[in-house]
């Protein structure tokens, strides 16, 4: 059906395909509009325009959203191949870029980003003033190779086609509280005494595979004062005396107001440095990767475990 229609329609508006893909992925005009930062009516109008030009329906409307027709499935399959080819071209061109200037997009968990990475990057900035490092706080493993992220630091095991990853460091986790909290509630000496204390929980940390034992402990704990989904709000709750929190061991350097509690939780997590093999050929990305590898090695035994 698409082949017959193509004899009548010259596809001179490639952007219409982007709207079709967005609806296919999101399931509705409204959700597609949200993902494309445009209105539902604009998405609907562009899809209807393409259906009219092709002379065939791409979507069937039903009570729960939009469903691809047979012709629509065929169109989307070919459109995805077009999209993949466009991404491959972008990756190849950015990978072949040997200039020591331009943008490198770097993602990392927000606590590590704020307290360790940004101060470390001051030296990189002075060495390579032509390279702009755009920072994104994220605890999720990013999809490298899409153009959204060039280099990633994460604390879950990396996955992905043609992803280059190295285990850069390990982080120990320690319990901390403020002196004010300790004066009010005392210092627990053994793990069993933790049952009598209030806790502040970082929901992002609870998602780490390597902290499963702590997640199990917290799930049975009755005295949780606060759940926080960012490191900044988690830290603010700790400093306000809400309770005890499980923090990366390096918090003792960046927050002297926090007092470590000498109970071994047995918690640690690996830190992974990730990139994509295609974009690794870019000189500016290689420069950042080499800098980060050196800095991780230099701070082993201080910020990170031996």
Secondary structure, DSSP 8 states (H G I E B T S, - for coil): -HHHHHTT-----THHHHHHHHHHHHSSHHHHHHHHTS-HHHHHHHHHHHHHHHTS-SEEEETTEEEE-HHHHHHHHHHHHHHHHHHHHHHHHHHT---S-EEEEEEE-HHHIIIIIHHHHHHHHHH-TTEEEEEEE--S---TTSSS-SEEEESS----TTEEEEEEEEEEEEEEEEHHHHHHH----SGGGGGGS-EEEEHHHHT-GGGHHHHHHHHT-S-EEEEESSHHHHHHHHHTT--EEEEETTHHHH-TTEEEE------EEEEEEEEETTGGGSHHHHHHHHHHHHHHHHTBTTTB--
